Amino acid sequence: AGTQSGRGSSRCLSVVFVDDIYTSYIIMKRLFLHLAILSILPTPSTPQDNWYCGVNYASASSQCSTPCPTGAGCPSGETCFSDTTCIQTIAMRYCGVSTEDASAKCSTPCPDGAGCPFGEACFLDTTCGASSSSSSSTGGFPILEGTTSGFETNNAGGMLLTTTGVPAVEETLQLISDVIDEKLFLYETPLGDWIPSTVYRFDGFFEGLKVMHQVGVAGKKIYMGVDDETANNGGETDCKHCHMYGLVNVAAFLAQAMKETIRYDACDENSWDRVGDLEMYPISNACGQLGQSYQDYHCSEAEKHMECEVDPQMTITAVTHAKWWGAPGPLKCGPKSM
């Protein structure tokens, strides 16, 4: 099968490496934001009534103005953060004529900043209730809408996966299948908008992922953590965090997939190499781009058994093609007599 960015239709199965580190970093960062609430990062250790909206963790903890116990409902431009200090912050809001007076009396709380008796004001930094919270001030995790349903919760309200190892990776991905379809598998239109892909969808990705983990290609499989087969073969059995490695592996793969194919909504190779003074797209791109000749590729001795003979009469036309402004149609190749 062909690959994007001019790597062509080799007759050998090969590894494709990242050729745009920045783009892949952006995609991985985006994936991690969605996966963080699930397994890559620890689950919040404080109650969900300590989840508040803000432009960042510091603002969410200091303003404590919009709670988001379900992980949703934040104003535009703000994100829901877990593990804020709002329980402590709100507990320290008391009425008085000064901070010292409010701290000394601790008689009239004003959690929303209002409701104080005449002549008094609400002070935010009193010493009242300072020991009532077990919140951490080291920073919380961003909670993205659509990623919290389906989890069991612990006594503190934190979310827990119900499995470990490979099943935990599968559970994690299934729980955010809609997020992956609607917010991750996006392609860029000629007008610069990003919309859900028509080619790459979660169901196909998930089935392919299981095949690559369980069956693999040429003896190589994608790592998704410790599974029953690994344990039966004498491998590590007690690795409750190995699903994190599996998720990082999947995220890295999807980052490369986004760079190579998903962003173009194409699974066939795009015609992108321009030649000549007019920088035209030649029809010979189907036979090789960047001066390559795909039909002259050969496998190494170790992979000779996977090499197919060239059929000089074969004709094939790509199904998909790039959609950027001015992009040529699908690649087509066949004998020179055509």
N, C-alpha and C positions, 0 to 999 in steps of 0.2 A: 504494500500500500504506500501511496505517496505521502509526503509530509510537507508542511508549509515552509516558507522562507527558503525555497530553492534547494531543498535537500533531495527532492525528486523521487521517482519511482524505482528505488533500488530493488534488486531481486533478492536482497538479503534482509533479514530482520536486524535492525540496528537500534542503538540508543540515540535519542535526540537530546542534545544538551541545550541549556539556556543560552541564548545569544543576545538577550536584552535584559541585563540584570535588574535595571530599575523597574521596567514594566513588570517583571515577575515578582519583584519585591512588593509592588503595590497590590498585585493580586493576592499574594500570600498574606499581606497585612489585612486585606479585606476578608479573606477566609478566616483568619485567626480571630477577627472580631466576632464572627458568627459562631465559631467553635469554642471560644474562650468560656462562654457561660456553660458549656456542656462538659468538656473533659480536659482540654489542654491546660487550662488554669484551674486552680482549686475552686470549689464551690464556696459561696459566701458563708461566713461563719456567724453572721448576725441576722436577726429577724428581718423578714421582708418589709416590716413597717419602718425599717431604716433605709429603704430605697427611695432616693429623691432625684429629681431632675436638675440638670445644670449643663452649662457648656463644657464643664470639666469637673473633675472630682472635687476640687477646692471650692468652686462656686456652689456645687450641690450641697456640700457640707456646711457652708457658711450661710447660704440663703434659706435653705430648708423650706422653700415656699411651695413646691409642688411635689407631693408624694406620688410614687408610682409602684405600689405593692405588687402589681401584676407584670411590671416591666414595660408597660405601655402608657400612652396618654400624655407624653411630655410635649410642651410647646415646640413649635417649629424652631429648629436650630439647637435644641437641647437633647440630651441623652439621659436615660435612666441609669443611675449608678447605685451599686450595692455597697454595703459596708460603710456608709457615710457616718459622720459623727452627729447626725441630726437628733438622735434620741438624747444624747448628752446636751447638744446645743439647745434644743427646745426645753429640756428640763431646767436649764439655767436661766430661762427668761422669766423675770419677776418684776413686779411693780414696786416703785419707790420714788423718793425725791432725788436720789442719787444712786450710783452703783453700790456705794457702801451701805446706804440705808436699805436698798432692796436685798442686798446680801445678808444683812443682819437680821431682817424680819423674815424673809422667805415666806411671806404670808399670802400674797396674791399672784399666782402664776399667770403669765400672758403668752402662751405658746404661739399664738398667731400675731403677736405684736400689738394687740389691742385689748380693750376691756379693763383698763386700769381706773381706779377711783379718781375723782376730780382732784387735780393738783399733783398727781403722780404720773410717771411715764414708765414705759416698759423698757427695762435694761436687759441687753442680750448677754452680757459677759459677767453675770453674777457668779458667786460661788455656790449658789443653791443647786442641789441635785447633781453636783459634780461627780459624785461617786456612784450615781445610779445607772451608769451605762458601762457596758463591757465592749463598746465599739472600739475598733482599731482606727488609728489616725494615719495609718501608713498608706491608705489609698484603696479604693474599691474597684470593681470590675464594671465595665459598661454592659448594660443589659439591653439587647436589641429585641425589638418587637418581633413576635413570631418564633422565638427560640425557647420559650419557657414552658409551653404546654407539653404534657405527657410525662413529666418527671415526677417521681416520688419526692416527698419533702421530708427532711429530718425534723427533729423536735424544735430546732431553732428556725425552721423555715427555709433552710438552705436546700438546694436541689441536688439530688443524688441519681446517678445512673443505677439501674437495677442489675447490671451485668459487669463483667470484667473481660479483659482479653479481646479477641476478635469480635465476639458478640457486642462488646461495648462500642467498638468502632461502628458496627452496623447499626446499633441502636441510636447512636449519636447522629449519624447521617440521616437515618429515617425520620428522626424527630424534627429535623430542619429541612426536609425534602422540599417543602413549599418555598422556603427561603432560598435554597439553592436554585430552584427553577426561576424564581421571580427576581432575585437580587444578585445572584452570582453568575449564572449562565446567561450572560447578556452579550449582545453584539452591537457594533457601532454602525449606524445607518449613514448614508451619504450626507445627511444633514448634521451629523455629529451627535445624534441622540443615541442613547443606549437602551435597548429593549430586549425582552426575553428571546432567546434563540429559538428558531424553529427546527433546528437540527439536533442540538444537544439538550437533552432533558434528563431529569434525575433518574427515571426508571431505567433508561438505557445505560446510563453511567453506572448505576448500582449493580445491574446484572453483569456488566462487563467487569466491574471491580471484583465481584465474587469469582468470576471465571479466572481472572489473572491471579487471584490469591489461591484458589483451590487447584487449578490446573496449570496455569502459567504457560510460557512459551519457551521452547528450547531449554527446559529445565530451570528456567528462572521465573520466580514469582514475586509479586509485590508484598512487602511486609506490612501486616496489619496487627501485629501483636502476637501473643502466645495463644495457640489454639490446642484442641484436643490431640491433633496429629503430632504437634511438636512435643507435647507431654508424653505421648505414647512412644516416641522415638528417643526418650531419655533427655529431652530438652528441659528448660526451666519451666516449672509449673506454678510457682508462687510469684507472680509478677503483676501485681494489681495496677501498676502504672504503665505497663507496656502498651496499652491502648493509646496512650498519649503519643508514643513514638509512631504508632500506626497512623494516627490522625495527622501528625506532622508530615509523614510520608505521603499521605493522600493530598494534603494541602500543597505540597511541593509539586506533585504530579499535575494537579489542577491548575496551578500557576503557569506551568509550562504549556498545558493544553490551552489555556486562555491566550497566551502569547502567540501560539502557533495556529490555532484553528477557531476556537470558540468566538473570539472577537470579530472574526470574519463571517460567522455563521456558515462555515464551509468545512467539509471533511476531505475534499479533493484538493490537490495542489492548486494554488492561485497562480495565474500568469502575472508576474510582477516585474520581471527583468526587462528593462528598456534598452534599446540599442539605436545607434545612428544619431545624426545631428538633430533629428526631429524627436528623438527619444520615443520611438514607437514600440508597441508590444509585438514582437515577431511571433508567427505561428510556430516557429521552431522551439519556442519555450516548452512545448509539450515533450520535446525530445531531450531537453536539458537546459537549465538556466545557469547563468554565470559561467558559460563556457564548458559546462559538463555534458557528458554523453551518457544518458541513463542506460542505454542498452549495452554499454561496454563495462558496466559495473560487474565485479565478480566477488564472490564470497571468499573468505579465508579458507584455508585447508580444513580447519576445524568445523566450518559451517558449509562445506561444499555440498553436503547432502540436502541442504535447503535451497540450493540454487536451481532455478528453472532455465531451460533452454529458451533462447530468443525465438519467437515466432515472427518471421519477417512479414507475414501476411495478416497479422493481428491488427484489428481496428478497435479503438476504444475511445469513448467520449466521457468526460467527467460529468458528474451529476450536479455538483455545486460549484460555485465560483464566487470570487470576492464581490462585495457590493459597494466598495468605495467609489467616489465620483469619477467617472470615466474608466472604470475597470472593464477589461475585456471579458468576453463570455467564457464558457467552460473550455478547458483545454481538450484538444482532440489529436490523437496520433494514429498513424497507419503507414502503410507502405508508400514510398515516394511516387508511385504511379498514380496515386489518388489526385 
